[in-house]
């Protein structure tokens, strides 16, 4: 993975401070590498969005953050199963018209 790709992922997920960039980037790259060891799918990390930006990727290493990652990854990797089709064959018999009777609440309760 290129350094530029990791930077884009961090910029998308974390609020980048205006000052103190060197320690910030060093910390966030380290945290991102730890997250990539847990969930190595690069397509997932390049597309995932948690709705709001975090102050640090350290949040995603907590129990709550791990649960959010697991849920988002399940949503990302879910494939809709193919619908089954059934061959019912040809129609047998004739159609019959059944008259519908108007049913009132009183007649329903008396049954």
Secondary structure, DSSP 4 states (H G I P E B T S, - for coil): --HHHHHHHHHHHBPPPSS-HHHHHHHHHHHHHHHHHHS--HHHHHH---SS-BS-GGGGGSHHHHHHHHHHHHHHH--PPPPP-----S--S-----PPPP--HHHHHH-
